[in-house]
Amino acid sequence: MEYSKDELVKKIEAARLVLDKSIDERQDYEEVYQNSVKLDRLIEEYIDSGY
């Protein structure tokens, strides 16, 4: 799925906040890991899009 640059930036920022919160709240490793993977995928999509 392709997003505009602004949409991707917003999704990346939101995913980062979710990851930070899951770390701060000491959630289960699997939850933190999945949040990290989601953020990594969005960052990868941003880079691949050439922004």
C-alpha positions in Angstrom: 0.0 0.0 0.0 1.4 3.4 -0.9 0.9 6.5 1.2 1.8 10.1 0.5 4.8 11.5 2.3 2.7 13.3 4.8 0.6 10.2 5.5 3.8 8.1 6.0 5.3 10.7 8.4 2.1 10.7 10.5 2.0 6.9 10.6 5.7 6.7 11.5 5.2 9.2 14.3 2.1 7.4 15.6 3.9 4.0 15.5 6.9 5.5 17.3 4.6 6.8 20.1 3.0 3.4 20.4 6.5 1.7 20.6 7.7 4.2 23.2 4.6 3.7 25.3 4.9 -0.1 25.1 8.5 0.2 26.3 7.7 2.7 29.0 4.9 0.5 30.3 7.1 -2.6 30.2 4.7 -4.5 28.1 5.5 -8.1 27.1 8.5 -8.6 24.9 6.3 -9.9 22.0 4.2 -6.7 22.1 7.2 -4.4 22.1 8.8 -6.5 19.3 5.7 -6.3 17.1 5.5 -2.5 17.6 9.1 -2.2 16.7 8.6 -4.3 13.5 5.6 -2.2 12.5 7.7 1.0 12.9 10.6 -0.5 10.9 8.2 -1.4 8.1 6.9 2.1 7.9 10.4 3.5 7.9 11.4 1.1 5.2 8.5 2.1 3.1 9.4 5.8 3.6 13.0 5.1 2.4 11.9 2.9 -0.5 9.6 5.7 -1.7 12.5 8.0 -2.0 11.3 10.7 0.3 
